[in-house]
Amino acid sequence: MKFGKVDNPEIINFSLPATHQQTKEVLSNYEPEDFKDVRIGCAKWNRTDLKNFYPRGTKDELGYYSTRFNSIELNASFYRMFPEAQFEKWADKAAGDFKFFPKVPRLISHLKRLNDCETLVDDFVTNMLPLKDKLGMVFLQMPDNFQPKFIERLEPFFKHWPKEIPLAAELRHTDWYNDPLVASELNDILKKHNITSIITDSAGRRDLLHMRLTTDTAFIRYNGANHKSDYTRLDDWLEKIEEWYKMGLKNVYFFVHQNLEEASPLLSAYFIEKFNDRFKTDIKIPKTL
């Protein structure tokens, strides 16, 4: 993921902001106890991006990936409207309790910009259903230039979205977070419709670290900078997740990106091992070559 890439990551202050008061209020509705679901994975599974991850001769990349990780950000669904048959093929190749986290197609988010897209949404949801129990949380990513002046488009979209399928949203324009009134209005809408607010950790966009949960789920898109600080940043996230865990956090969906994706499995393996040690979980740790 090139979003938020900087040429000199060593000059960035990567410290995580304090937890927002809203997060404390949201999580106070839940008892601090074991996590319900934890998914940690990469954003891509193809050999071109994940160099040196697959053993020589591997033909089924998704099948192999799913034996090493428990989840994947399905960014492929952003670029085109795949038919039911394709989702069924993906589901058949994925092992065990593996889950896909599909991105809403750009036809809906970037081209239609949430306007008059009910039929497209219905088609997308119908096509995803063959994933069955391998369907995780779907996520909507709006373009950088989708500004708060378009806020009236959000609620109709969320109302139409089927409540049975959990949805997260990533809004990238900085004004969603810089204006307290806008931020409050946005968060009221997200909470009302049980939409998880994605937290994006990228070197060049520290403003997106709002630390403001809207549900009992932390959906974090972590973009490393291919720099030694990538590992200490992950350590900081473990501290933050533990803070929220003690407040009542139930689900963690953490996806690792890199400017050069070949390092993503290494970072993910590091994070999973540390996560297991800290929370006494038993998430599979991917072996890397």
C-alpha positions as CSV (number, residue, x, y, z in Angstrom):
1,M,0.0,0.0,0.0
2,K,1.6,3.2,-1.2
3,F,-0.9,5.4,0.7
4,G,0.9,7.7,3.1
5,K,4.3,6.7,1.9
6,V,7.2,9.0,2.9
7,D,10.8,9.1,1.7
8,N,12.3,9.6,5.1
9,P,10.4,7.5,7.7
10,E,13.1,8.1,10.3
11,I,11.9,11.7,10.8
12,I,8.2,10.6,11.6
13,N,6.9,10.6,15.1
14,F,5.3,7.1,15.1
15,S,3.9,7.3,18.7
16,L,0.2,6.4,18.9
17,P,-2.2,9.0,20.1
18,A,-4.1,8.6,23.4
19,T,-7.4,6.6,23.3
20,H,-10.4,8.8,22.5
21,Q,-13.1,9.1,25.2
22,Q,-15.6,7.7,22.8
23,T,-13.7,4.4,22.8
24,K,-13.9,4.2,26.5
25,E,-17.6,4.8,26.4
26,V,-18.2,2.2,23.6
27,L,-16.2,-0.5,25.3
28,S,-17.8,0.1,28.7
29,N,-20.8,-1.7,27.3
30,Y,-18.8,-5.0,27.3
31,E,-17.3,-7.1,29.9
32,P,-13.5,-7.5,29.8
33,E,-13.0,-11.1,28.8
34,D,-11.4,-13.3,26.1
35,F,-11.5,-12.1,22.6
36,K,-14.3,-13.4,20.3
37,D,-12.3,-13.2,17.1
38,V,-8.7,-12.2,16.2
39,R,-7.6,-12.1,12.6
40,I,-4.1,-11.0,11.5
41,G,-3.0,-11.2,7.9
42,C,-1.7,-9.5,4.8
43,A,-3.3,-7.6,2.0
44,K,-2.3,-9.8,-0.9
45,W,-1.5,-13.4,-1.5
46,N,0.0,-13.5,-4.9
47,R,3.6,-14.6,-5.4
48,T,4.6,-11.4,-7.2
49,D,4.0,-9.3,-4.1
50,L,5.0,-11.8,-1.4
51,K,8.4,-12.7,-2.8
52,N,10.3,-15.4,-1.0
53,F,7.1,-16.5,0.9
54,Y,6.1,-19.5,-1.2
55,P,8.1,-22.7,-1.5
56,R,9.4,-23.5,-4.9
57,G,6.8,-25.2,-7.0
58,T,3.7,-23.8,-5.2
59,K,0.9,-23.6,-7.7
60,D,-2.1,-22.8,-5.4
61,E,-1.0,-19.6,-3.8
62,L,-4.2,-18.9,-1.9
63,G,-4.4,-22.5,-0.7
64,Y,-0.9,-22.3,0.7
65,Y,-1.4,-18.8,2.2
66,S,-4.5,-20.0,4.0
67,T,-2.5,-22.7,5.8
68,R,-0.2,-20.0,7.1
69,F,-2.6,-17.2,8.0
70,N,-6.2,-17.1,9.3
71,S,-7.3,-14.1,7.1
72,I,-6.7,-11.8,4.1
73,E,-7.8,-8.4,3.1
74,L,-9.5,-9.1,-0.2
75,N,-8.5,-6.0,-2.1
76,A,-9.2,-7.8,-5.4
77,S,-12.9,-7.1,-5.0
78,F,-12.2,-3.4,-5.1
79,Y,-11.1,-3.5,-8.7
80,R,-14.1,-5.4,-10.3
81,M,-17.4,-6.9,-9.6
82,F,-16.6,-10.6,-9.3
83,P,-19.4,-13.2,-10.0
84,E,-20.6,-15.7,-7.4
85,A,-18.5,-18.4,-9.0
86,Q,-15.2,-16.6,-8.2
87,F,-16.1,-16.1,-4.6
88,E,-17.0,-19.8,-4.4
89,K,-13.6,-20.8,-5.9
90,W,-11.8,-18.7,-3.3
91,A,-13.8,-20.2,-0.5
92,D,-13.1,-23.7,-1.7
93,K,-9.4,-23.1,-1.8
94,A,-9.1,-21.6,1.7
95,A,-8.4,-24.0,4.5
96,G,-10.0,-24.3,7.9
97,D,-11.6,-21.3,9.5
98,F,-9.9,-18.9,7.2
99,K,-11.8,-15.6,6.6
100,F,-11.9,-13.1,3.7
101,F,-12.3,-9.4,4.4
102,P,-13.6,-8.0,1.0
103,K,-13.3,-4.4,0.0
104,V,-16.4,-2.8,-1.5
105,P,-15.9,-2.3,-5.3
106,R,-14.6,1.1,-6.4
107,L,-17.6,1.2,-8.8
108,I,-19.6,1.9,-5.7
109,S,-17.2,3.9,-3.6
110,H,-15.1,5.8,-6.1
111,L,-17.1,6.0,-9.3
112,K,-20.7,6.2,-8.0
113,R,-19.4,7.7,-4.7
114,L,-22.4,6.1,-2.9
115,N,-24.9,7.7,-5.2
116,D,-27.7,5.5,-6.6
117,C,-25.9,2.3,-5.9
118,E,-28.5,0.2,-4.2
119,T,-28.7,-2.4,-7.0
120,L,-24.9,-2.6,-7.2
121,V,-24.7,-3.1,-3.5
122,D,-27.3,-5.9,-3.7
123,D,-25.4,-7.6,-6.5
124,F,-22.1,-7.3,-4.7
125,V,-23.5,-8.8,-1.5
126,T,-25.3,-11.6,-3.4
127,N,-22.1,-12.5,-5.2
128,M,-20.1,-12.7,-1.9
129,L,-22.6,-15.1,-0.2
130,P,-20.8,-18.2,-1.5
131,L,-18.0,-17.4,1.0
132,K,-20.4,-18.5,3.7
133,D,-18.6,-18.8,7.0
134,K,-15.4,-17.6,5.4
135,L,-16.8,-14.1,5.0
136,G,-15.3,-11.8,7.6
137,M,-16.0,-8.1,7.8
138,V,-16.5,-6.2,4.6
139,F,-14.9,-2.8,4.4
140,L,-15.7,0.4,2.5
141,Q,-12.9,2.7,1.6
142,M,-13.8,6.2,0.3
143,P,-11.5,8.2,-1.9
144,D,-9.3,10.9,-0.5
145,N,-11.4,13.6,-2.0
146,F,-14.7,12.4,-0.5
147,Q,-15.2,15.4,1.9
148,P,-17.6,16.0,4.8
149,K,-19.8,18.0,2.5
150,F,-20.9,14.6,1.2
151,I,-21.9,13.3,4.6
152,E,-25.5,13.0,3.6
153,R,-24.6,10.1,1.4
154,L,-23.4,7.9,4.2
155,E,-26.5,7.2,6.2
156,P,-28.6,6.0,3.2
157,F,-25.8,3.7,2.2
158,F,-25.5,2.3,5.7
159,K,-29.3,1.9,6.0
160,H,-29.4,-0.2,2.8
161,W,-26.4,-2.3,3.8
162,P,-27.6,-5.7,5.1
163,K,-27.3,-5.8,8.9
164,E,-26.3,-9.5,8.8
165,I,-23.0,-8.7,7.2
166,P,-20.6,-6.6,9.3
167,L,-19.2,-3.5,7.7
168,A,-16.3,-1.2,8.4
169,A,-15.6,2.2,6.9
170,E,-12.4,4.1,6.1
171,L,-12.8,7.8,5.3
172,R,-9.5,9.3,4.2
173,H,-10.1,13.1,3.8
174,T,-8.5,14.8,6.7
175,D,-11.5,17.1,7.5
176,W,-13.4,14.1,8.8
177,Y,-11.1,14.2,11.8
178,N,-9.8,17.8,12.1
179,D,-13.2,19.4,12.7
180,P,-14.7,18.2,16.1
181,L,-18.3,18.9,15.0
182,V,-17.8,16.9,11.7
183,A,-16.1,14.1,13.6
184,S,-18.9,13.9,16.1
185,E,-21.6,13.8,13.4
186,L,-19.7,11.1,11.5
187,N,-19.2,9.0,14.6
188,D,-22.9,9.3,15.6
189,I,-23.8,7.9,12.2
190,L,-21.3,5.0,12.4
191,K,-22.4,4.1,15.9
192,K,-26.1,4.3,15.0
193,H,-25.6,1.8,12.2
194,N,-23.0,-0.4,14.0
195,I,-20.3,0.4,11.4
196,T,-16.7,-0.2,12.6
197,S,-14.5,2.8,12.0
198,I,-11.2,1.7,10.5
199,I,-8.0,3.0,11.9
200,T,-5.2,3.5,9.3
201,D,-1.6,3.7,10.5
202,S,0.5,5.1,7.7
203,A,3.7,7.2,8.0
204,G,2.5,10.2,6.0
205,R,-1.1,10.3,7.4
206,R,-0.9,10.4,11.2
207,D,-4.3,12.2,11.3
208,L,-6.0,9.0,10.5
209,L,-5.0,7.5,13.9
210,H,-8.3,8.7,15.4
211,M,-8.3,6.0,18.1
212,R,-12.1,6.4,18.2
213,L,-13.8,3.0,18.1
214,T,-17.5,2.8,17.2
215,T,-18.1,-0.9,17.9
216,D,-16.5,-3.7,19.9
217,T,-14.1,-4.2,17.0
218,A,-10.7,-2.7,16.2
219,F,-10.1,-2.9,12.5
220,I,-6.5,-1.7,11.9
221,R,-4.8,-1.3,8.5
222,Y,-1.1,-1.0,9.3
223,N,1.2,0.2,6.6
224,G,4.9,-0.4,7.3
225,A,7.5,1.8,5.8
226,N,10.1,-0.9,5.1
227,H,12.1,0.6,8.0
228,K,13.4,-0.8,11.3
229,S,10.7,1.3,13.1
230,D,8.1,-1.1,11.6
231,Y,8.7,-3.6,14.4
232,T,8.6,-1.1,17.3
233,R,5.4,0.4,15.9
234,L,3.9,-3.1,16.1
235,D,5.0,-3.3,19.7
236,D,3.2,0.0,20.4
237,W,0.0,-1.5,18.8
238,L,0.2,-4.5,21.2
239,E,0.2,-2.0,24.1
240,K,-2.8,-0.2,22.7
241,I,-4.7,-3.3,22.0
242,E,-4.1,-4.5,25.5
243,E,-5.4,-1.2,26.9
244,W,-8.6,-1.7,24.9
245,Y,-8.8,-5.4,25.7
246,K,-8.9,-4.5,29.4
247,M,-11.8,-2.1,28.6
248,G,-13.8,-4.8,26.8
249,L,-12.6,-5.0,23.2
250,K,-14.0,-8.2,21.6
251,N,-12.5,-8.4,18.0
252,V,-9.2,-7.5,16.4
253,Y,-8.8,-7.3,12.7
254,F,-5.2,-6.3,11.9
255,F,-3.9,-6.3,8.4
256,V,-0.3,-5.6,7.5
257,H,0.7,-3.7,4.4
258,Q,4.1,-2.5,3.2
259,N,5.3,-0.2,0.5
260,L,7.1,-3.3,-0.7
261,E,4.8,-6.1,0.3
262,E,7.4,-8.8,0.4
263,A,8.2,-7.9,4.0
264,S,4.5,-8.2,5.1
265,P,4.7,-11.9,6.1
266,L,7.7,-11.3,8.3
267,L,6.0,-8.4,10.1
268,S,2.8,-10.4,10.4
269,A,4.7,-13.4,11.9
270,Y,6.4,-11.1,14.4
271,F,3.1,-9.5,15.4
272,I,1.3,-12.8,15.7
273,E,4.0,-14.3,17.9
274,K,4.0,-11.3,20.2
275,F,0.2,-11.3,20.3
276,N,0.0,-14.9,21.3
277,D,2.6,-14.4,24.1
278,R,0.7,-11.4,25.5
279,F,-2.9,-12.6,25.2
280,K,-2.4,-16.4,25.5
281,T,-4.0,-16.9,22.1
282,D,-3.1,-19.7,19.7
283,I,-3.1,-18.0,16.3
284,K,-1.0,-19.8,13.7
285,I,2.3,-18.2,13.2
286,P,3.2,-18.2,9.5
287,K,6.5,-19.8,8.6
288,T,8.6,-17.8,6.2
289,L,11.4,-19.0,3.9
